[in-house]
């Protein structure tokens, strides 16, 4: 039987093994780390192969008593939402470590240990079905990434690390308060103490309590995405982080925010979610346009990619806010595609930085003449990022726009304009960065991609193409799970008195007014 615990904890076991190695064994450290991440990826592929996804139910469920008196369990499981994010994580970790093979030459053991601990934290957060366990894994991702930035980053690494830590920790503390409120409310209503997410769905809450709890959860997830205007930590973190840190931060860690909205915030607080969906969509659309415009004026290529990341992830949040199966599947697909394309862009930027030790766009131009393989890879990833049909970015953005159009045509129109802005930004970067005259003599001696670098990029480029031409491998196995989460929210709203009006996309105004007025009435939102 396929073990989910093996996938989650194998990287942590590898980190512990590395600590037993004496210092100075850098070659062995790198080899063990790479072997552990490859083994974890193969174990996750076994999950994919055995996953059915026909009913939307959790699969590979593991439960064990942890703190039984408090109703806290070790409870893991995956469905069509979490499975693909887990596979994305395990797929990118060995690639990122291989990309860092030579760029990190000091404290190699510490670097690899932090990466492996970070992988366990991310995988655990995607698999946890106990809120207390989820919170532990969520926090476990915070410390390794902060240390990766603060120890292995650039000149302003301490500032970026502290800013990342403060933003993320502040959101986490609010989320913890909301978890405790939900725990106490469920115990008061049912007499059962539990942190089981599936049992907590449908917990009756007063309108004001539900609204404030949704805002607490939502703020934590909005910071992590990051959603405008909570994005200001991201450019600093990306610019100062080492190449591997930037790639994993963009490719995986940010996805915890969008995942959190789908798994926790929307189904746990369906009435508050219905009331605040227009606000969520508005922030997503502002982020789409704002991120593209700010990226357009950047002079540092890494910061440009960071702001374009804010724009792209706005599409994931817009798809979630649409409340449609097309929008939700599009949001998931955007997350996966963004993980591949933006992760690859950061790896490519790191490769050119290793050669020139600068990221200023003005320092380049015409380098396609000296680095044709690099230029081809950069152009291919850029096409995937801007949504060229046949590549992964197109499928997600198309489904998001379809879902947004079904909910609100104005949302789709503005988001469609954002697609154009994003394409202009990235193509202008390509024109300035790769083509034109080779005017800077420092670029004359640039060496094209090595065999190791091509090995790093080849799997990512292949997956960008595969997901573009065969999106069904994701869509078929995710549809039932996402539809099940949608039904949880719709049934809860209907039983709370919203009825067909909520299912038709009502703005939740009555609920919002009741919450603001401090109504003490408790609405039953339980699942039957």
C-alpha positions as CSV (number, residue, x, y, z in Angstrom):
1,X,0.0,0.0,0.0
2,X,1.2,3.5,-0.9
3,X,2.2,5.4,2.2
4,X,1.5,9.1,2.4
5,X,3.6,9.4,5.5
6,X,6.6,8.1,3.6
7,X,6.2,10.9,1.0
8,X,5.8,13.6,3.7
9,X,8.6,12.5,6.1
10,X,11.2,11.0,3.9
11,X,12.8,14.5,3.4
12,X,12.9,15.1,7.1
13,X,14.6,11.7,7.6
14,X,17.1,12.7,5.0
15,X,17.8,16.0,6.8
16,X,18.4,14.2,10.1
17,X,20.8,11.8,8.3
18,X,22.7,14.8,6.9
19,X,23.2,16.2,10.4
20,X,25.1,13.0,11.2
21,X,27.7,13.7,8.5
22,X,30.9,15.4,9.5
23,X,31.5,18.9,8.1
24,X,33.5,19.1,4.9
25,X,31.7,16.2,3.1
26,X,30.0,18.5,0.7
27,X,30.0,16.0,-2.2
28,X,28.3,13.3,-0.1
29,X,25.9,15.9,1.3
30,X,24.8,17.0,-2.1
31,X,24.5,13.4,-3.3
32,X,22.4,12.2,-0.3
33,X,20.1,15.3,-0.6
34,X,19.5,14.7,-4.3
35,X,18.9,11.0,-3.7
36,X,16.4,11.7,-1.0
37,X,14.4,14.2,-3.1
38,X,14.4,11.8,-6.1
39,X,13.2,9.0,-3.9
40,X,10.4,11.3,-2.5
41,X,9.4,12.2,-6.1
42,X,9.2,8.5,-7.0
43,X,7.1,7.8,-3.9
44,X,4.7,10.7,-4.9
45,X,4.4,9.2,-8.4
46,X,3.2,6.0,-6.8
47,X,0.4,8.1,-5.1
48,X,-0.5,9.6,-8.5
49,X,-0.6,6.2,-10.2
50,X,-2.8,4.7,-7.4
51,X,-5.1,7.7,-7.1
52,X,-8.6,7.2,-8.5
53,X,-10.4,10.6,-7.9
54,X,-13.7,9.4,-9.1
55,X,-15.8,10.5,-6.1
56,X,-13.8,13.4,-4.7
57,X,-13.3,11.6,-1.4
58,X,-10.0,11.7,0.4
59,X,-7.6,8.8,-0.5
60,X,-4.5,7.3,1.2
61,X,-6.0,8.5,4.5
62,X,-3.8,7.9,7.6
63,X,-5.1,8.5,11.2
64,X,-3.6,8.1,14.6
65,X,-4.4,9.5,18.0
66,X,-2.0,12.3,19.0
67,X,-3.7,14.3,21.7
68,X,-6.9,12.4,22.2
69,X,-8.2,14.4,25.1
70,X,-8.1,17.5,22.9
71,X,-9.4,15.8,19.8
72,X,-6.2,16.3,17.9
73,X,-5.0,13.6,15.5
74,X,-2.3,12.8,13.1
75,X,-4.6,12.8,10.1
76,X,-3.3,12.9,6.5
77,X,-5.1,12.4,3.2
78,X,-5.1,13.7,-0.4
79,X,-7.7,14.4,-3.1
80,X,-7.6,15.9,-6.5
81,X,-6.7,19.3,-5.2
82,X,-3.7,18.4,-3.0
83,X,-2.4,15.5,-5.0
84,X,-1.1,17.6,-7.8
85,X,0.5,20.2,-5.6
86,X,2.3,17.4,-3.7
87,X,3.6,16.0,-7.0
88,X,4.6,19.5,-8.1
89,X,6.6,20.0,-4.9
90,X,8.4,16.6,-5.1
91,X,9.1,17.2,-8.9
92,X,10.8,20.5,-8.4
93,X,12.9,19.8,-5.3
94,X,15.5,17.6,-6.9
95,X,15.6,20.0,-9.9
96,X,16.2,22.9,-7.6
97,X,18.9,21.1,-5.6
98,X,20.7,20.1,-8.8
99,X,20.5,23.8,-10.0
100,X,22.2,24.8,-6.8
101,X,25.0,22.2,-7.2
102,X,27.7,24.8,-7.7
103,X,26.2,28.1,-6.7
104,X,26.2,27.2,-3.0
105,X,29.7,26.5,-1.9
106,X,29.6,27.4,1.8
107,X,27.5,25.8,4.5
108,X,26.4,23.2,2.0
109,X,25.1,20.8,4.8
110,X,23.0,23.5,6.4
111,X,21.6,24.6,3.0
112,X,20.6,21.0,2.1
113,X,19.1,20.4,5.6
114,X,17.0,23.5,5.3
115,X,15.7,22.5,1.9
116,X,14.7,19.0,3.1
117,X,13.0,20.3,6.2
118,X,11.2,22.9,4.0
119,X,10.0,20.1,1.7
120,X,8.5,18.1,4.6
121,X,6.7,21.3,5.8
122,X,5.2,22.0,2.4
123,X,4.1,18.4,1.8
124,X,2.6,18.1,5.2
125,X,0.7,21.3,4.8
126,X,-0.9,20.0,1.6
127,X,-1.7,16.6,3.1
128,X,-2.9,17.6,6.6
129,X,-6.6,17.1,7.5
130,X,-6.3,18.1,11.1
131,X,-6.2,21.8,11.6
132,X,-3.7,21.6,14.4
133,X,-1.4,19.4,12.3
134,X,-1.9,21.8,9.4
135,X,-0.8,24.7,11.5
136,X,2.3,22.9,12.6
137,X,3.3,22.1,9.0
138,X,2.5,25.6,7.9
139,X,4.8,27.1,10.5
140,X,7.5,24.5,9.6
141,X,7.7,26.1,6.2
142,X,8.4,29.5,7.7
143,X,11.6,28.9,9.5
144,X,13.6,27.1,6.8
145,X,12.7,29.7,4.2
146,X,13.5,32.6,6.4
147,X,16.9,31.1,7.1
148,X,17.6,30.3,3.5
149,X,17.0,34.0,2.7
150,X,18.8,35.3,5.8
151,X,21.9,33.1,5.6
152,X,22.4,32.4,1.8
153,X,20.8,35.5,0.3
154,X,22.1,38.8,-1.1
155,X,23.3,42.0,0.4
156,X,20.0,42.9,2.0
157,X,19.2,39.4,3.0
158,X,18.6,40.1,6.7
159,X,16.0,42.8,5.9
160,X,14.3,40.6,3.4
161,X,14.3,37.6,5.8
162,X,12.9,39.6,8.7
163,X,10.2,41.2,6.5
164,X,9.2,37.7,5.2
165,X,9.0,36.3,8.7
166,X,7.0,39.2,10.2
167,X,4.4,39.2,7.4
168,X,3.9,35.5,7.4
169,X,4.0,35.1,11.2
170,X,1.4,37.9,11.6
171,X,-1.0,36.1,9.3
172,X,-0.4,32.8,11.0
173,X,-1.2,34.1,14.5
174,X,-4.6,35.4,13.3
175,X,-5.2,32.1,11.6
176,X,-4.4,30.3,14.9
177,X,-7.0,32.4,16.7
178,X,-9.6,31.6,14.1
179,X,-8.8,27.9,14.4
180,X,-9.3,28.0,18.2
181,X,-12.6,29.9,17.8
182,X,-13.8,27.2,15.4
183,X,-12.6,24.5,17.7
184,X,-14.5,26.0,20.7
185,X,-17.6,26.7,18.7
186,X,-17.8,23.2,17.3
187,X,-17.4,21.7,20.8
188,X,-20.1,24.0,22.2
189,X,-22.5,23.0,19.4
190,X,-21.9,19.3,19.3
191,X,-20.1,18.4,22.5
192,X,-17.3,16.9,20.4
193,X,-13.7,18.2,20.7
194,X,-12.0,17.8,17.3
195,X,-9.6,19.4,15.0
196,X,-10.7,17.1,12.1
197,X,-11.2,19.4,9.1
198,X,-13.9,17.3,7.6
199,X,-15.9,17.3,10.8
200,X,-15.5,21.0,11.3
201,X,-17.1,21.7,7.9
202,X,-20.6,22.9,8.8
203,X,-19.9,24.2,12.3
204,X,-22.6,26.7,13.2
205,X,-21.2,30.2,13.8
206,X,-22.9,33.6,14.5
207,X,-22.6,35.9,11.4
208,X,-20.1,38.3,13.1
209,X,-17.9,35.4,14.3
210,X,-17.9,33.8,10.9
211,X,-17.0,37.0,9.2
212,X,-14.1,37.7,11.5
213,X,-12.9,34.1,11.3
214,X,-13.0,34.2,7.5
215,X,-11.0,37.4,7.5
216,X,-8.4,36.0,9.8
217,X,-8.0,32.9,7.7
218,X,-8.2,34.9,4.5
219,X,-5.5,37.4,5.6
220,X,-3.0,34.6,6.3
221,X,-3.7,33.1,2.9
222,X,-3.7,36.4,1.1
223,X,-0.3,37.2,2.6
224,X,1.1,33.9,1.4
225,X,-0.3,34.1,-2.2
226,X,0.5,37.1,-2.0
227,X,-2.6,39.0,-2.9
228,X,-2.5,42.8,-3.4
229,X,-1.9,44.8,-1.2
230,X,-0.2,42.2,1.0
231,X,2.5,41.5,-1.6
232,X,5.2,43.9,-0.6
233,X,7.4,41.3,1.2
234,X,7.6,39.2,-2.0
235,X,9.9,41.2,-4.3
236,X,12.5,41.7,-1.5
237,X,12.3,38.0,-0.6
238,X,12.8,36.9,-4.2
239,X,15.6,39.4,-5.0
240,X,17.6,38.5,-1.9
241,X,17.0,34.8,-1.7
242,X,19.4,32.4,-3.3
243,X,18.4,31.0,-6.7
244,X,17.0,27.7,-5.2
245,X,15.1,29.6,-2.5
246,X,13.5,32.0,-5.1
247,X,12.5,29.0,-7.3
248,X,10.8,27.1,-4.5
249,X,9.3,30.2,-3.0
250,X,7.6,31.0,-6.3
251,X,6.9,27.5,-7.5
252,X,5.5,25.9,-4.3
253,X,5.4,28.0,-1.2
254,X,3.1,30.7,-2.6
255,X,0.6,28.0,-3.6
256,X,-0.2,27.3,0.1
257,X,-2.1,30.6,0.1
258,X,-4.4,29.7,-2.8
259,X,-4.7,26.2,-1.6
260,X,-5.7,27.5,1.8
261,X,-8.6,29.4,0.4
262,X,-10.0,26.3,-1.4
263,X,-9.4,23.8,1.3
264,X,-10.1,25.8,4.4
265,X,-11.5,29.4,4.2
266,X,-14.3,28.9,1.6
267,X,-15.9,25.7,2.8
268,X,-15.4,26.4,6.5
269,X,-17.0,29.9,6.3
270,X,-19.4,29.6,3.3
271,X,-21.7,32.6,4.1
272,X,-18.8,35.0,4.8
273,X,-17.1,33.7,1.7
274,X,-20.2,34.4,-0.4
275,X,-20.4,37.9,1.1
276,X,-16.7,38.8,0.5
277,X,-16.2,37.1,-2.8
278,X,-16.5,40.4,-4.7
279,X,-13.8,41.9,-2.5
280,X,-11.5,38.9,-3.1
281,X,-12.1,39.2,-6.9
282,X,-11.4,42.9,-6.8
283,X,-8.1,42.5,-5.0
284,X,-7.2,39.7,-7.5
285,X,-7.9,41.8,-10.5
286,X,-6.0,44.8,-9.1
287,X,-3.1,42.5,-8.5
288,X,-3.2,41.2,-12.0
289,X,-3.0,44.7,-13.6
290,X,-0.8,46.2,-10.9
291,X,1.7,43.4,-11.0
292,X,2.0,43.5,-14.8
293,X,2.4,47.3,-14.8
294,X,5.0,47.4,-12.0
295,X,6.9,44.5,-13.6
296,X,7.1,46.5,-16.8
297,X,9.2,49.3,-15.2
298,X,11.7,47.1,-13.3
299,X,15.4,47.2,-14.2
300,X,16.3,44.1,-12.3
301,X,15.2,40.9,-14.1
302,X,14.6,39.0,-10.9
303,X,12.4,41.7,-9.5
304,X,10.5,41.8,-12.8
305,X,9.8,38.1,-12.6
306,X,8.7,38.6,-8.9
307,X,6.1,41.2,-9.8
308,X,4.9,39.2,-12.8
309,X,4.4,36.4,-10.2
310,X,2.0,38.7,-8.3
311,X,0.1,39.2,-11.5
312,X,-0.1,35.6,-12.5
313,X,-1.2,34.3,-9.1
314,X,-4.0,36.9,-9.2
315,X,-5.6,34.7,-11.8
316,X,-5.6,31.7,-9.4
317,X,-7.4,33.8,-6.8
318,X,-9.8,35.2,-9.4
319,X,-10.7,31.6,-10.5
320,X,-11.3,30.7,-6.8
321,X,-13.5,33.9,-6.3
322,X,-15.6,32.9,-9.4
323,X,-17.2,30.1,-7.4
324,X,-17.5,27.9,-10.5
325,X,-16.0,24.5,-11.3
326,X,-14.3,26.0,-14.4
327,X,-12.8,28.8,-12.3
328,X,-11.6,26.5,-9.6
329,X,-10.0,24.0,-12.1
330,X,-8.4,27.0,-13.8
331,X,-7.1,28.3,-10.5
332,X,-5.5,24.9,-9.8
333,X,-4.1,24.8,-13.3
334,X,-2.7,28.3,-13.0
335,X,-1.0,27.2,-9.7
336,X,0.7,24.2,-11.4
337,X,1.7,26.1,-14.5
338,X,3.0,29.0,-12.5
339,X,5.1,26.6,-10.5
340,X,6.7,25.3,-13.6
341,X,7.2,28.5,-15.6
342,X,8.1,31.0,-12.9
343,X,10.3,28.4,-11.1
344,X,12.1,27.9,-14.4
345,X,12.5,31.6,-15.0
346,X,14.1,32.0,-11.6
347,X,16.5,29.1,-12.3
348,X,17.4,30.7,-15.7
349,X,18.0,34.1,-14.0
350,X,20.2,32.3,-11.5
351,X,22.2,30.7,-14.3
352,X,22.9,34.0,-16.0
353,X,23.7,35.6,-12.6
354,X,26.4,32.9,-12.0
355,X,28.1,34.0,-15.2
356,X,27.8,37.8,-15.0
357,X,27.0,38.5,-11.3
358,X,24.4,41.1,-12.2
359,X,20.7,41.0,-12.9
360,X,20.4,44.5,-14.4
361,X,18.5,44.2,-17.7
362,X,20.6,47.1,-19.2
363,X,23.7,45.0,-18.8
364,X,22.5,42.4,-21.3
365,X,21.1,42.4,-24.8
366,X,22.1,40.3,-27.8
367,X,23.2,37.4,-25.6
368,X,21.2,35.0,-27.7
369,X,24.2,35.1,-30.1
370,X,26.5,33.7,-27.4
371,X,24.0,31.5,-25.6
372,X,21.5,30.1,-28.1
373,X,20.4,27.2,-25.8
374,X,19.8,29.6,-22.9
375,X,17.9,31.9,-25.2
376,X,15.7,29.1,-26.6
377,X,14.9,27.9,-23.1
378,X,14.1,31.4,-21.8
379,X,11.9,32.1,-24.8
380,X,10.0,28.8,-24.4
381,X,9.4,29.4,-20.7
382,X,8.3,32.9,-21.4
383,X,5.7,31.7,-24.0
384,X,4.4,29.2,-21.4
385,X,4.2,32.0,-18.8
386,X,2.2,34.4,-21.0
387,X,-0.3,31.7,-22.0
388,X,0.7,30.7,-25.6
389,X,-1.8,28.0,-26.8
390,X,-0.3,24.6,-26.6
391,X,1.7,25.4,-23.4
392,X,0.6,25.1,-19.8
393,X,-0.2,28.8,-19.1
394,X,-2.9,28.9,-21.7
395,X,-5.2,26.3,-20.1
396,X,-5.3,27.8,-16.7
397,X,-5.9,31.3,-17.8
398,X,-8.6,30.3,-20.2
399,X,-10.5,28.4,-17.6
400,X,-10.2,31.2,-15.1
401,X,-11.6,33.7,-17.6
402,X,-14.4,31.3,-18.5
403,X,-15.3,30.9,-14.8
404,X,-15.0,34.7,-14.2
405,X,-17.2,35.5,-17.2
406,X,-19.9,33.2,-15.9
407,X,-19.9,35.1,-12.6
408,X,-19.2,38.6,-13.7
409,X,-18.4,39.8,-17.2
410,X,-16.6,42.9,-16.0
411,X,-14.2,40.7,-14.0
412,X,-13.4,38.7,-17.1
413,X,-12.9,41.8,-19.2
414,X,-10.4,43.5,-16.9
415,X,-8.6,40.2,-16.3
416,X,-8.4,39.7,-20.1
417,X,-6.7,43.1,-20.3
418,X,-4.2,41.8,-17.7
419,X,-3.3,38.9,-20.0
420,X,-2.3,41.5,-22.7
421,X,-0.3,43.5,-20.2
422,X,1.5,40.5,-18.9
423,X,2.4,39.4,-22.4
424,X,3.7,42.9,-23.3
425,X,5.9,42.9,-20.1
426,X,7.5,39.5,-20.7
427,X,8.0,39.9,-24.5
428,X,9.6,43.3,-23.9
429,X,11.9,41.7,-21.4
430,X,12.9,39.0,-24.0
431,X,13.6,41.7,-26.6
432,X,15.8,43.7,-24.3
433,X,17.4,40.8,-22.5
434,X,18.1,38.3,-25.3
435,X,18.0,40.1,-28.7
436,X,19.3,43.3,-30.2
437,X,23.0,44.2,-30.7
438,X,25.6,42.6,-28.5
439,X,26.7,46.0,-27.2
440,X,28.3,45.1,-23.8
441,X,31.8,43.6,-24.3
442,X,31.4,41.8,-21.0
443,X,28.9,39.5,-22.7
444,X,31.3,38.4,-25.4
445,X,32.7,35.6,-23.3
446,X,29.4,34.1,-22.0
447,X,29.3,30.3,-22.1
448,X,26.1,28.6,-23.0
449,X,24.2,26.1,-20.8
450,X,26.2,23.2,-19.5
451,X,25.1,19.6,-19.5
452,X,24.0,19.8,-15.9
453,X,22.0,23.0,-16.6
454,X,20.3,21.4,-19.5
455,X,19.5,18.4,-17.3
456,X,17.9,20.8,-14.8
457,X,15.7,22.5,-17.3
458,X,14.7,19.7,-19.6
459,X,12.1,18.1,-17.3
460,X,10.5,21.4,-16.5
461,X,10.3,22.4,-20.2
462,X,8.8,19.0,-21.0
463,X,6.1,19.4,-18.4
464,X,5.2,22.8,-19.6
465,X,4.5,21.3,-23.0
466,X,2.8,18.1,-21.7
467,X,0.3,20.1,-19.5
468,X,-0.4,22.4,-22.5
469,X,-1.3,19.6,-24.9
470,X,-2.7,17.1,-22.5
471,X,-4.4,19.1,-19.7
472,X,-6.8,16.2,-19.1
473,X,-4.2,14.5,-16.9
474,X,-4.9,17.2,-14.3
475,X,-8.5,18.2,-15.1
476,X,-10.0,14.7,-15.0
477,X,-8.6,13.7,-11.6
478,X,-9.3,17.1,-10.0
479,X,-12.8,17.7,-11.1
480,X,-14.6,15.5,-8.6
481,X,-12.7,16.8,-5.7
482,X,-13.2,20.4,-6.5
483,X,-16.9,19.8,-7.2
484,X,-17.2,18.1,-3.8
485,X,-15.7,21.2,-2.1
486,X,-18.1,23.4,-4.0
487,X,-21.0,21.3,-2.9
488,X,-19.9,21.7,0.7
489,X,-20.1,25.4,0.4
490,X,-23.3,25.4,-1.6
491,X,-25.1,23.1,0.8
492,X,-24.0,25.0,3.8
493,X,-25.3,28.3,2.4
494,X,-28.5,26.7,1.3
495,X,-29.2,25.3,4.8
496,X,-28.3,28.7,6.3
497,X,-31.2,30.2,4.4
498,X,-29.4,31.4,1.3
499,X,-31.0,28.8,-1.0
500,X,-30.9,29.1,-4.7
501,X,-30.0,32.8,-4.5
502,X,-26.6,31.8,-3.1
503,X,-26.0,29.2,-5.7
504,X,-26.8,31.7,-8.4
505,X,-24.0,33.9,-7.1
506,X,-25.7,36.3,-4.7
507,X,-23.4,38.7,-3.1
508,X,-24.2,37.7,0.5
509,X,-25.4,41.2,1.4
510,X,-27.9,40.0,3.9
511,X,-25.3,37.9,5.8
512,X,-22.8,40.8,5.7
513,X,-25.3,43.2,7.1
514,X,-26.2,40.8,9.8
515,X,-22.6,40.3,10.7
516,X,-21.9,44.1,10.8
517,X,-24.9,44.7,12.9
518,X,-23.7,42.1,15.4
519,X,-26.6,39.7,15.0
520,X,-26.5,37.1,17.7
521,X,-28.5,34.6,15.7
522,X,-26.7,31.3,15.1
523,X,-27.2,29.9,11.6
524,X,-27.0,26.2,11.1
525,X,-24.6,25.4,8.3
526,X,-24.1,21.7,8.9
527,X,-23.7,19.0,6.3
528,X,-26.2,16.2,6.3
